[in-house]
Amino acid sequence: MLCWAVMPGGPRILEVGQFALFARAWPDRTRCLWTGHRPSDVEGVPHEPFALRHVRVVLRALRAGAFDLVVSNLGVNNFDDAPGALRECHRVLGAGGILGLSSNLVGHMRELYAAFERVLVAAGDRLALERLRRHVGHRATVASLRASLESAGFRVTAAREREAVLRFASSGALFAHHFIRLGFRPAWEEIAGPAALAALRAELDRVASAEGALRLSIPLACLEARREDRGPR
């Protein structure tokens, strides 16, 4: 996001998301929520990433038109009420203000989820398969992100896509990674039980052995949108 961002003329930045990118780059210009930076800005908000699920409630406490730029890195895909949160972002931006957001897209870690599906099909676990499909299906597309922004009263001015690849030597390296433990394993454990997860690890190790590494694709997008005065629809 930092590579693609266009900085506004005004100094007032609000960062809402999982990583304090702008707070680190411009600490004197940025108010940062839920990432451990400047925690006194909003009393009572836990300083850990997934508190951002409740972003809409906290944004209501901020003054209308208080910011020139709102940025959200990997936030919108974790909001419980994404439409409401985007409407609040519109409200706290001043005239002509910019919202920049990044999100993972449909196809995120598709190699892992294909392996997970193979394991569940082999086990005949239809309920777990349905839970897996719901989990995979919540990812956004550029078109759905654009539609959400326009419904919240924004005009999308830029949309950029890229795909990164994460590489792991084995399933053990994947499951031990701190961000996987934080952001993904809890959901996987809700999809299926210990036996299925053990089978998933064995399947991932088989893939890693055959291909020399476990490669996980991460498609992502960064969208820039300008506040329109007409307001949300």
C-alpha positions in Angstrom: 0.0 0.0 0.0 2.8 2.4 0.8 4.2 1.9 -2.7 0.9 2.7 -4.3 -0.4 5.4 -2.0 -0.9 9.0 -3.1 -0.4 11.3 -0.1 -3.0 14.1 0.3 -2.1 17.7 0.8 -3.6 17.8 4.3 -1.8 16.4 7.3 -4.6 14.4 8.9 -4.3 10.6 8.5 -6.4 7.9 10.1 -5.1 4.3 9.9 -7.5 1.5 10.6 -6.3 -2.0 10.0 -4.0 -4.8 10.9 -0.6 -3.2 10.3 0.6 0.3 11.3 2.3 1.2 8.0 1.4 4.9 7.9 1.9 5.4 11.6 5.5 4.2 11.2 6.1 6.2 8.1 4.4 9.4 9.3 4.0 9.2 13.1 3.4 12.9 13.5 0.5 12.9 11.0 -1.3 9.6 11.8 -3.9 8.5 14.3 -3.8 4.8 14.4 -6.5 2.4 15.8 -6.0 -1.1 17.1 -2.4 -1.7 16.2 -0.7 -0.8 19.4 0.3 2.7 18.3 -1.1 5.7 20.3 -3.5 3.5 22.2 -4.8 6.4 24.3 -6.4 7.9 21.3 -9.5 5.7 21.8 -10.2 4.5 25.3 -11.3 1.0 25.9 -10.3 -0.4 22.5 -8.1 -3.5 22.8 -4.7 -3.1 21.2 -4.7 -6.2 19.1 -5.5 -6.7 15.4 -8.9 -8.4 15.5 -10.5 -5.7 17.7 -10.9 -3.9 14.3 -14.0 -6.2 13.7 -15.8 -3.5 15.7 -14.5 -0.6 13.8 -17.8 1.0 12.9 -18.7 1.5 16.6 -15.5 3.2 17.4 -15.5 5.4 14.2 -18.8 6.8 15.4 -16.9 8.6 18.2 -14.7 10.5 15.7 -15.6 14.0 14.5 -17.1 14.3 11.0 -14.7 15.6 8.4 -11.7 15.2 10.8 -9.3 13.5 8.3 -7.8 14.0 4.8 -6.8 10.4 4.3 -8.2 7.1 5.8 -6.1 4.0 5.1 -7.0 0.4 5.9 -4.5 -2.3 5.2 -6.2 -5.8 5.3 -9.0 -4.3 7.3 -12.2 -4.4 5.2 -12.0 -8.2 4.9 -12.1 -8.5 8.7 -14.8 -6.0 9.6 -18.0 -7.5 11.0 -20.0 -4.7 9.3 -18.0 -3.7 6.3 -20.7 -1.5 4.7 -21.3 0.4 8.0 -17.5 0.8 8.5 -17.1 2.2 5.0 -20.0 4.7 5.6 -18.3 5.8 8.8 -15.0 6.3 6.8 -16.9 8.5 4.4 -18.3 10.6 7.3 -14.9 11.2 9.1 -13.3 12.3 5.8 -13.3 15.9 4.8 -14.4 17.2 1.4 -12.4 15.5 -1.3 -10.8 13.2 1.2 -9.2 9.9 0.1 -9.8 6.4 1.3 -7.1 3.8 0.5 -7.7 0.2 1.3 -6.0 -3.1 0.6 -7.6 -6.6 0.8 -6.9 -10.2 0.0 -9.0 -11.5 -2.9 -10.8 -14.6 -4.0 -8.1 -17.3 -4.6 -6.2 -16.5 -1.3 -4.1 -19.5 -0.4 -5.9 -21.5 -3.0 -3.3 -24.3 -2.9 -3.9 -24.9 0.8 -7.7 -24.8 0.5 -7.6 -27.2 -2.4 -5.6 -29.6 -0.2 -8.1 -29.1 2.7 -10.9 -29.9 0.3 -9.2 -33.1 -0.9 -8.8 -34.2 2.7 -12.4 -33.5 3.7 -13.7 -35.2 0.5 -11.6 -38.3 1.3 -13.0 -38.3 4.8 -16.6 -37.9 3.6 -17.1 -34.9 6.0 -19.9 -33.0 4.2 -20.5 -30.6 7.1 -16.8 -29.6 7.3 -16.8 -29.2 3.5 -19.7 -26.8 3.7 -17.9 -24.8 6.5 -14.8 -24.7 4.3 -16.7 -23.4 1.3 -18.3 -20.6 3.4 -14.9 -19.7 4.7 -13.3 -19.6 1.3 -16.3 -17.8 -0.2 -16.1 -14.7 2.0 -13.1 -13.3 0.1 -13.7 -10.2 -2.0 -13.1 -9.4 -5.7 -12.1 -6.1 -7.1 -15.6 -5.7 -8.5 -17.2 -6.3 -5.1 -14.8 -3.9 -3.4 -15.6 -1.3 -6.0 -19.3 -1.8 -5.5 -19.0 -1.5 -1.7 -17.1 1.7 -2.0 -19.5 3.3 -4.4 -22.5 2.3 -2.2 -20.7 4.1 0.7 -20.5 7.3 -1.2 -17.0 7.0 -2.7 -15.7 7.3 -6.3 -13.0 4.8 -7.1 -10.1 6.5 -8.7 -7.6 3.7 -8.9 -7.5 -0.1 -8.5 -4.3 -2.1 -8.6 -3.8 -5.8 -8.3 -0.9 -8.1 -7.7 -0.1 -11.6 -6.5 2.4 -12.5 -3.9 3.6 -16.0 -3.0 4.4 -17.3 0.4 6.8 -20.3 0.6 7.2 -22.7 3.4 9.5 -25.7 3.8 6.7 -27.9 5.4 3.4 -27.8 7.0 5.2 -27.5 10.4 6.7 -24.3 9.2 3.4 -23.0 8.0 1.4 -23.9 11.1 4.1 -22.5 13.4 4.2 -19.1 11.7 3.1 -16.4 14.1 0.7 -14.8 11.7 -0.8 -18.1 10.6 -1.4 -18.9 14.3 -3.0 -15.5 14.9 -5.1 -15.0 11.8 -5.8 -18.4 10.2 -5.5 -21.4 12.4 -8.5 -20.5 14.7 -10.7 -20.5 11.6 -9.3 -23.8 10.3 -9.9 -25.4 13.7 -13.5 -24.3 13.5 -13.9 -25.9 10.1 -12.6 -29.4 11.0 -11.3 -31.4 14.0 -7.8 -32.5 14.9 -7.9 -35.6 12.8 -8.7 -33.7 9.6 -6.1 -31.0 10.4 -3.5 -33.8 10.9 -4.5 -35.2 7.5 -4.2 -31.7 6.0 -0.7 -31.3 7.3 0.2 -34.7 5.8 -1.2 -33.7 2.5 0.6 -30.3 2.5 3.9 -32.2 3.3 3.3 -34.5 0.4 2.9 -31.4 -1.9 6.0 -29.8 -0.4 8.0 -32.9 -1.0 6.9 -33.3 -4.6 7.3 -29.6 -5.5 10.3 -28.6 -3.3 8.4 -26.2 -1.2 4.8 -25.4 -0.1 3.8 -22.4 -2.2 0.7 -20.4 -1.3 -0.7 -17.7 -3.7 -1.8 -14.4 -2.1 -3.8 -12.3 -4.7 -4.4 -8.8 -3.3 -5.7 -5.4 -4.4 -5.2 -1.8 -3.4 -8.1 0.6 -4.2 -8.1 4.4 -3.9 -11.4 6.2 -3.6 -12.4 9.8 -3.2 -15.2 11.0 -0.9 -18.2 12.2 -2.9 -20.4 14.9 -1.3 -23.6 13.1 -2.4 -23.1 10.7 0.6 -23.8 7.0 0.9 -26.6 5.3 -1.0 
